[in-house]
């Protein structure tokens, strides 16, 4: 196993990024308890902090947890939060928008 040396400013930046990501996950988990079990598109966009247009764009992609009820989009809260966490993790915590 190789040992990597980094300077103090890089270490501080890495710690700050990790703490920021963890804090975001904690906020999401805390606010999840206040959400209804099935979200509207508007509610899901607000949770993800993206535009409604972007949410509908994601909803057209395979793997997005949404149920079409006629012309209305219903999004199961737990599946959406799991999808959001997975897709954020794949982008190193950066928004997937």
N, C-alpha and C positions, 0 to 999 in steps of 0.2 A: 504494500500500500504506500503510495507516494504522499508526502506531506507538502501541502501548498502553503506558501507564505503570502499573506495579503497585508496591505497597510491598514492603519487604524480607520481612515476615512472610508475605505471599501467595506471593512467589517461593520462599521456603524450603518452604512447604507443598506447592507444585506439584512442586518437585524431590524432596521426600520421597515424595510419592505415586508419581511416575514410577520412582524408585529401588526402592521397595517392589514395584511391579508387575514390574520387571525381575528383581529378586531372586527373586520367586516363580516366574517363568518359568525361571530358571536352576536352581532347586531341582527343579522339575518335570522339566526335561530331564535333570538328573543322576540323579534317581531312576528315570526311565523306562528307563534301561539295566539296572536291577536287576529290572524287571518281566517276567513271562512274556509271550509274544507274544499270548496270549488270556487275558483277565481274567475272573474270576467277578464276579458282581454285588457281592459283599462287597469284593473287591479294588478294583473301580472306585469304589465309594463311599468307601473309605478314601483313595484317590488324590485324589478330588475334595473330600474332607473334608465330605461330606454324609451324611445318614442313608441307610440301605438303602431305607427307604420312599420317600425323595425320588428316589433313583436309579431305582427302579421307575416312579415317576411320570414322570421324564424319558424312560425307555425306551418309554413309550406314545406319545411325541410323534413326529411325522414328522421324519426327518432324524437321529434318534439312532442311532448305529452299534451295533446289537445283532443277534445271531443267536439265534433260539429253537431250542433243541435239546430237543424235547419240552417239558417244563415248566421246563427250565433255560435261563438267559440266559447267553450267551457274548458277550464284548465284545472285539473286536480292539483291542489296545493302541494301535497307531499311529492308527487311525481315531478312537478315543475321545479320545486326547490332542489331536488336531487339532480335534475337535468341542468339547472343553473350552476350548481356546485361542480358538476362534472365538466361542463363546458368552460367554466372559469378556470378550473384546475388545468385543463388542456392548454389554456392560453396563459399559463403562469400567473394566474390571478388577475390578469388584465381583462377589462370588459370584452365580451365576445362580440360586441357590436362593431 
